[in-house]
Amino acid sequence: MHIFNQISQDLQQVQLLLKKNFSFRAGQINEFVPLNINNLDMNLRPGIVISAGKLFGPASGRLVALAAVLQFIFMASRVHSRVRESSSGKERSMDSRAGYQYPVLVGDYLYGKFFTTLCEFGIVCYLKDLAELICHINKSGIHALRNPGMELTDRQLYMEVVQGETAQLFACGAYLGADLSGADENHKNKLYDFGLNLGMAYGLLERGATPCQVKEYLTMAEINLHQLPDGIDTQCFTELLTLLSRENAVQRMVG
């Protein structure tokens, strides 16, 4: 995770805020649903928010909170995706709460934490954007469940699902991080496009695509960065693009 060295202290603050909300009277979240989130996925989305914000000003407590909010949304959607549709064989002898009730309740708890964090840090102004983001994620999840094998049978729908489940969160994080730090509309839109292209590349790579197959998205993301004003330090984002262009880099880190 050397690509986030410049913002390591900010990411530590994000992780502290997340962990503060992982425990409650009944116990720790991972006692009910193992999160199994690797180091890259624990830092990538908050890192995009922090990096986008710091392009236009110093990191504030509100920026750290916004980064945590994006991670709450990602984790909630990840937990909900583990809800089993049916059980058979060996699964019938297991505690059904582990496959159904706990993932739903823990996912809803994390969604609730995204809202309370917005309130606590005075950034409720982003509620509408984030609610729309959650709708995109869940709508895409429905399409994915209804259309197994769509990467072969309906490529257009497959790309829409990758965009909704993965890329929109990257784009929203980059846009809102810049907005919180006072960026103008043009620069926010460039960062939104950067996040969308980066997210498409990442989403396809974690689903088994090769760097060659996502080269177009990485190239467009690089162009988006070059359209930002001279003097803005985009090294973190540039290193992230370099990482994603390496053969099997994402698969090694998320596997």
C-alpha positions as CSV (number, residue, x, y, z in Angstrom):
1,M,0.0,0.0,0.0
2,H,3.0,2.3,-0.6
3,I,0.8,4.3,-3.0
4,F,-1.0,5.8,0.0
5,N,2.2,6.7,1.9
6,Q,1.4,10.4,1.5
7,I,-1.9,10.0,3.3
8,S,-1.1,7.2,5.7
9,Q,-1.9,9.3,8.8
10,D,-5.2,10.3,7.4
11,L,-6.1,6.7,6.5
12,Q,-5.2,5.7,10.1
13,Q,-7.8,8.2,11.3
14,V,-10.3,6.7,8.9
15,Q,-9.6,3.2,10.2
16,L,-9.9,4.4,13.9
17,L,-13.3,5.9,13.1
18,L,-14.4,2.7,11.4
19,K,-13.2,0.5,14.2
20,K,-14.9,2.7,16.8
21,N,-18.2,1.7,15.1
22,F,-17.5,-2.0,14.7
23,S,-18.4,-2.8,18.2
24,F,-21.7,-2.6,20.1
25,R,-23.3,-4.2,23.2
26,A,-23.9,-7.6,21.4
27,G,-20.2,-7.8,20.4
28,Q,-17.9,-7.1,17.4
29,I,-19.4,-7.1,13.9
30,N,-17.0,-9.8,12.7
31,E,-18.4,-12.2,15.4
32,F,-21.6,-12.3,13.4
33,V,-20.4,-11.8,9.8
34,P,-16.7,-12.3,8.9
35,L,-15.8,-9.2,6.9
36,N,-12.9,-10.8,5.1
37,I,-11.9,-7.5,3.6
38,N,-8.3,-7.3,2.4
39,N,-5.9,-4.5,3.0
40,L,-6.4,-2.9,-0.4
41,D,-10.2,-2.8,-0.1
42,M,-10.0,-1.4,3.4
43,N,-8.0,1.6,2.2
44,L,-8.7,2.0,-1.5
45,R,-12.0,3.9,-1.4
46,P,-11.2,6.0,1.6
47,G,-7.8,6.7,-0.1
48,I,-9.6,8.0,-3.1
49,V,-11.7,10.4,-1.0
50,I,-8.8,11.7,1.0
51,S,-6.5,12.0,-2.1
52,A,-9.1,13.9,-4.1
53,G,-9.8,16.3,-1.1
54,K,-6.1,17.0,-0.5
55,L,-5.6,18.1,-4.1
56,F,-7.4,21.3,-3.0
57,G,-6.7,21.7,0.7
58,P,-5.5,20.0,3.9
59,A,-7.4,17.0,5.2
60,S,-10.0,17.9,7.8
61,G,-12.0,15.9,10.2
62,R,-15.0,16.1,7.9
63,L,-12.9,14.7,5.0
64,V,-11.8,11.8,7.2
65,A,-15.5,11.2,8.1
66,L,-16.6,11.3,4.5
67,A,-13.9,8.7,3.6
68,A,-15.3,6.5,6.4
69,V,-18.8,7.0,5.1
70,L,-17.8,5.7,1.7
71,Q,-16.2,2.7,3.3
72,F,-19.3,2.0,5.4
73,I,-21.4,1.9,2.2
74,F,-18.9,-0.4,0.5
75,M,-18.8,-2.8,3.5
76,A,-22.6,-2.8,3.8
77,S,-23.0,-3.7,0.2
78,R,-20.3,-6.4,0.5
79,V,-22.0,-7.9,3.6
80,H,-25.5,-7.9,1.9
81,S,-24.1,-9.7,-1.1
82,R,-23.3,-12.7,1.2
83,V,-26.9,-13.4,2.0
84,R,-27.7,-16.9,0.9
85,E,-30.7,-17.4,-1.3
86,S,-31.3,-21.0,-0.2
87,S,-29.7,-23.7,1.8
88,S,-29.2,-27.4,1.1
89,G,-27.2,-30.3,2.3
90,K,-24.6,-29.4,4.9
91,E,-25.8,-25.8,5.1
92,R,-29.1,-27.0,6.6
93,S,-27.2,-28.2,9.7
94,M,-25.6,-24.7,10.2
95,D,-27.1,-21.8,12.1
96,S,-29.4,-20.2,9.5
97,R,-28.7,-16.8,11.1
98,A,-25.2,-16.8,9.7
99,G,-26.5,-17.1,6.2
100,Y,-29.5,-14.9,6.3
101,Q,-30.3,-12.8,9.4
102,Y,-26.8,-11.7,10.5
103,P,-25.7,-10.4,7.0
104,V,-28.9,-8.5,6.6
105,L,-28.8,-7.0,10.1
106,V,-25.1,-6.2,10.0
107,G,-25.4,-4.7,6.5
108,D,-28.2,-2.5,7.7
109,Y,-26.2,-1.5,10.8
110,L,-23.4,-0.3,8.6
111,Y,-25.8,1.6,6.4
112,G,-27.1,3.2,9.5
113,K,-23.6,4.2,10.6
114,F,-23.1,6.0,7.3
115,F,-26.0,8.2,8.1
116,T,-25.1,8.8,11.7
117,T,-21.6,9.7,10.7
118,L,-22.9,12.3,8.2
119,C,-24.9,13.8,11.0
120,E,-22.1,13.7,13.6
121,F,-19.7,15.6,11.4
122,G,-22.1,18.0,9.8
123,I,-22.0,16.7,6.2
124,V,-25.6,15.7,5.8
125,C,-25.6,17.8,2.6
126,Y,-24.2,14.7,0.9
127,L,-27.0,12.5,1.9
128,K,-28.9,12.7,-1.4
129,D,-25.7,11.9,-3.5
130,L,-24.9,8.9,-1.2
131,A,-28.5,7.6,-1.2
132,E,-28.5,7.6,-5.0
133,L,-25.2,5.8,-4.9
134,I,-26.7,3.1,-2.7
135,C,-29.6,2.8,-5.2
136,H,-27.1,2.3,-8.0
137,I,-25.2,-0.4,-6.1
138,N,-28.4,-2.3,-5.1
139,K,-30.0,-2.0,-8.6
140,S,-26.8,-3.4,-10.1
141,G,-26.8,-6.3,-7.6
142,I,-30.3,-7.2,-8.6
143,H,-29.3,-7.3,-12.3
144,A,-26.3,-9.5,-11.4
145,L,-28.5,-12.0,-9.5
146,R,-31.1,-12.1,-12.3
147,N,-28.6,-12.6,-15.1
148,P,-25.9,-15.1,-14.2
149,G,-23.3,-15.4,-16.9
150,M,-24.2,-12.0,-18.4
151,E,-20.5,-11.3,-19.1
152,L,-20.9,-13.8,-21.9
153,T,-24.6,-13.3,-22.8
154,D,-25.1,-9.6,-22.4
155,R,-21.9,-7.6,-22.4
156,Q,-23.6,-4.2,-22.2
157,L,-25.6,-5.2,-19.1
158,Y,-22.4,-6.6,-17.6
159,M,-20.6,-3.4,-18.0
160,E,-23.5,-1.5,-16.5
161,V,-23.4,-3.8,-13.5
162,V,-19.6,-3.2,-13.0
163,Q,-20.2,0.5,-13.2
164,G,-23.1,0.4,-10.7
165,E,-21.5,-2.0,-8.2
166,T,-18.0,-0.7,-8.3
167,A,-17.2,2.3,-10.5
168,Q,-19.9,4.7,-9.2
169,L,-18.6,4.4,-5.7
170,F,-15.1,5.4,-6.9
171,A,-16.5,8.3,-8.9
172,C,-18.7,9.5,-6.0
173,G,-15.8,9.4,-3.6
174,A,-13.5,11.4,-5.8
175,Y,-16.2,14.0,-6.6
176,L,-17.4,14.5,-3.0
177,G,-13.9,14.6,-1.6
178,A,-13.0,17.4,-4.0
179,D,-16.2,19.2,-3.3
180,L,-15.6,19.1,0.5
181,S,-12.3,20.8,-0.1
182,G,-13.7,23.6,-2.2
183,A,-12.9,22.5,-5.8
184,D,-14.8,24.1,-8.6
185,E,-17.3,22.3,-10.7
186,N,-15.0,21.7,-13.6
187,H,-12.3,20.0,-11.4
188,K,-14.9,18.0,-9.5
189,N,-16.3,16.7,-12.8
190,K,-12.8,15.7,-14.0
191,L,-12.3,13.8,-10.8
192,Y,-15.7,12.2,-11.1
193,D,-14.7,10.9,-14.6
194,F,-11.3,9.8,-13.2
195,G,-13.0,7.8,-10.4
196,L,-15.5,6.3,-12.9
197,N,-12.7,5.1,-15.3
198,L,-10.5,3.9,-12.4
199,G,-13.5,2.1,-10.9
200,M,-14.4,0.4,-14.2
201,A,-10.8,-0.8,-14.5
202,Y,-10.7,-2.0,-10.9
203,G,-14.1,-3.7,-11.1
204,L,-13.2,-5.6,-14.3
205,L,-9.8,-6.6,-12.9
206,E,-11.2,-8.0,-9.7
207,R,-13.6,-10.0,-11.9
208,G,-10.8,-11.6,-13.8
209,A,-10.0,-9.2,-16.7
210,T,-6.4,-8.5,-17.8
211,P,-4.6,-5.2,-17.8
212,C,-4.8,-5.3,-21.6
213,Q,-8.6,-5.5,-21.4
214,V,-8.9,-2.5,-19.2
215,K,-6.2,-0.4,-20.8
216,E,-8.8,1.9,-22.4
217,Y,-10.2,2.8,-18.9
218,L,-6.7,3.4,-17.4
219,T,-5.8,5.6,-20.3
220,M,-8.9,7.7,-20.0
221,A,-8.3,8.0,-16.2
222,E,-4.8,9.3,-16.9
223,I,-6.2,11.9,-19.3
224,N,-8.6,13.0,-16.6
225,L,-5.7,13.6,-14.3
226,H,-3.8,15.6,-16.9
227,Q,-6.8,17.9,-17.3
228,L,-6.4,19.1,-13.7
229,P,-4.4,22.4,-13.1
230,D,-0.6,22.3,-13.2
231,G,0.9,22.2,-9.8
232,I,-1.7,19.8,-8.3
233,D,0.1,16.8,-7.0
234,T,-1.6,13.7,-8.4
235,Q,1.2,11.3,-7.6
236,C,-1.0,9.0,-5.5
237,F,-3.5,8.6,-8.3
238,T,-0.8,8.1,-10.9
239,E,0.8,5.4,-8.8
240,L,-2.5,3.7,-8.4
241,L,-3.0,3.6,-12.2
242,T,0.5,2.1,-12.6
243,L,-0.4,-0.6,-10.0
244,L,-3.6,-1.5,-11.9
245,S,-1.7,-1.8,-15.2
246,R,0.6,-4.6,-13.8
247,E,-0.3,-8.1,-14.7
248,N,-2.3,-9.9,-12.0
249,A,-1.7,-7.1,-9.5
250,V,-5.3,-6.8,-8.4
251,Q,-5.9,-10.5,-8.3
252,R,-2.9,-11.1,-6.1
253,M,-4.0,-8.4,-3.6
254,V,-7.7,-9.3,-3.5
255,G,-7.3,-13.1,-3.8
